[in-house]
Amino acid sequence: MDINIMRTIFIFKSVNAILMGLSGNFLEPYLPVLVKRAYLYGKFSVRTPHIIATKLEVPKRWFRHFYIFCAPLLTITLCLVVYKYLYNANVPEIVFTLLDTLLGTSRKPLISAEDAILAFVIYNIHCWKRLYETCYVNVFSDQKIHISVYLIGYIHYIGLILCIIGESEGFVKGSHASVNLHKVTIVKLVCALICLWSSYMQLKINFILANLRKNTHGDVVSLGYKIPSDGLFKYIAGPLQLQETLIYLMLSVILWQASTYHYVTLWVILNQVESAFLSHQWYRKTFKNYPKERKIIIPYIW
């Protein structure tokens, strides 16, 4: 049977995000501690102790491992793509076998060479920037995350690489590709610029959050939570989530002809919206002086 495993994984993750979001928002008091500790972490984490849950948790700062792994992998993938398209190199048979196994033998070459290169350039810039943030900007608390959340990070980044390259010209047997820069439209260039702008805005937002835990000399003096009020925080509770959503939406526009990649975007949107909603609710419950006019993820609207 010809099954697109990567599509199935991201559909499952999307459905799970919806179910866990609904359960957490409406049934949270009735959920077992083990379940709540599996998906709530950071400032949302459940303080109730649980012997099994504790053994299945790792430090939240391990988030940086995603980017230590993924940034070099993306660079290797970009080199492979450029080598294929610019030098008409042969793709190793093992790559075809891997892609056929994970995306199905009936996959089609839907993504042009130019779009594939553009997408991987954007992802390289974004993920190397995220590696810098998690290593040198973010001030992580001592909170824990469930091992499943940790592993999902790896699945996500490996998955998005496979979803793009698996439907790119030249990486499907029998397909051919040549780079033609004239095919890169103004719309796609604008989308690329929005991606880079959003990634830069994330960097500024992470500096704002990190500074809340530092003194005027730049020394970390607290790992507690405070109400951020600079930048986009003046308008919404989840500016990081907004920028992440924009990045994936713009990449979906660039890769519009793709089939599987859009399920990655769907999963990211659902996950980021839920995260922003939880953050907004947590701030409202925790701080009496939390600005009432502040929205969740869309300024002035929601």
Secondary structure, 3 states (H helix, E strand, C coil): CCCCHHHHHHHHHHHHHHHHHHHHHHCHHHCCHHHHHHHCCHHHCCCCCCHHHHHCEEEHHHHHHHHHHHHHHHHHHHHHHHHHHHHCCCCCHHHHHHHHHHHCCCCCCCECHHHHHHHHHHHHHHHHHHHHHHHHHCCCCCCEEEHHHHHHHHHHHHHHHHHHHCCECCCCCCCCCCCCHHHCCHHHHHHHHHHHHHHHHHHHHHHHHHHCCECCCCCECCCCCCCCCCHHHHCECCHHHHHHHHHHHHHHHHCCCCCCHHHHHHHHHHHHHHHHHHHHHHHHHHCCCCCCCCECCCCCCC
